[in-house]
Amino acid sequence: MSESEKPHPKTDCYSENERQGMEFYQSVKAFWLKPVLYPLTSAKVTPDAVTIVAGGIGLAFIPFWLLEQTSVALAFLLVHVLLDGLDGALARYQNVASSRGSFTDTFVDQIVVTGVAIAWIVMAPTAVHIATGAAFISCYVTVVALAMARNALAVPYSFLVRPRYFVYAALAFDGLMATNSTFYVLLISDVLLATACVTGFLVVRRQLPGPDSENKEN
């Protein structure tokens, strides 16, 4: 196969199983969001602008959570989640979907989930809670980076758990019901994400040139 015939490598952070369901999910979003997409396009609103606004709203969760204004904090987080899928649908509607936009969306999402986790850590009652939250941040960011690296190397994850929305739901449950579910969701997420980190590292490392590959070439 010539270089021109080779498929362009994916540069996003989706696993194979996620990609299989994306087309259906995108078509459903396009149908339900169509009444919003046209006026946004007419107003010359860009997908990147929606991404940035959604990120800013998500980060607004932090000060209100720290001030124990739980309802307001969760309201901002809910709006962020609702806007999170709008940028991609708008990009496809405007025929400007690109790897650059996907990267921007992923980057902003990581900032928000990191900020939310840090806010939870600051209010965490014990060292175990703090360690669990810190591990979540480290593993989540690492897995996203490894997923992008694996896709670029054409060896994507076959399956990948994204616990971001589960964490947000647990935060809402804790805020409204005064429970401790976020800790347990983070703990389970840490195990799953740490496993993905190890497997992702090993796969990427095998794809990189080393002494054994040089010997094979000689």
Order of alpha helices (4+ residues) and beta strands (2+ residues): alpha-alpha-alpha-alpha-alpha-alpha-alpha-alpha-alpha-alpha
